[in-house]
C-alpha cells in the first residue's frame, strides 16, 4: 500500500494537479525520522548496485554453483564406483 501511495504521489499528473514540486530526492529527506520499510525499498529501487549487494549476490550464486558441482561430482563418483565393482566381479568370475 505504501508503494502505491508513493507511486501516485510522484506521478507527474498528480504533481501537476496539486501544483507542488514533488520529487523523490526531496521525499527521501525526512529530517531524521525513520521511513517505513516499504518506503525505504521504494526509494532505493533505482539505486546503483553497491559492492555489498554484488558481494552477497556473488556469494549466493557461487554457493548454488558449488552445490550443483558437488551433486554432479557425487553422482559421477558413485557411477564410477559401480562400474569398478562390476569390473571386479566380472574379473573374478572369469
SVG drawing of the C-alpha trace seen along z (x, -y; Angstrom):
<svg xmlns="http://www.w3.org/2000/svg" viewBox="-5 -25 45 93">
<polyline fill="none" stroke="black" stroke-width="0.4" points="0.0,0.0 2.9,-2.4 4.4,-1.7 1.1,-2.5 0.8,-5.8 4.3,-6.8 3.9,-5.9 0.7,-8.0 2.3,-10.9 5.3,-11.1 3.2,-10.7 3.7,-13.8 0.0,-14.2 -0.7,-14.3 2.1,-16.8 0.7,-19.0 -2.8,-18.8 -1.8,-19.8 0.7,-22.4 3.5,-21.3 7.1,-20.4 7.1,-16.8 10.1,-14.7 11.8,-11.7 15.0,-13.3 13.1,-15.7 10.8,-12.9 13.8,-11.0 14.8,-13.8 12.5,-13.3 14.5,-15.3 15.9,-12.4 12.7,-10.4 12.8,-6.8 11.0,-5.7 8.5,-2.9 10.3,0.3 8.3,0.3 9.2,-3.4 12.9,-2.5 12.5,0.2 10.7,-2.2 13.3,-5.0 16.2,-2.6 14.7,-0.7 16.8,-2.7 20.0,-3.0 23.2,-1.7 24.3,1.8 26.7,1.5 29.7,3.7 27.9,5.1 24.9,6.2 27.1,7.5 29.1,9.4 26.0,11.0 24.7,12.0 28.0,13.5 28.2,15.4 24.8,16.9 25.5,17.6 28.7,19.3 27.0,21.4 24.4,22.6 27.2,23.4 29.2,25.3 26.1,27.2 25.4,28.2 29.0,29.2 29.1,31.2 25.9,33.1 27.4,33.8 30.7,35.0 28.9,37.3 26.7,38.8 29.7,39.4 31.8,40.8 29.0,43.3 28.6,44.3 32.3,44.9 32.3,47.0 29.5,49.1 31.4,49.6 34.6,50.6 32.6,53.1 31.1,54.7 34.5,55.0 35.9,56.6 33.0,59.1 33.4,59.9 37.2,60.4 36.6,62.8 34.0,64.9 36.2,65.5"/>
</svg>
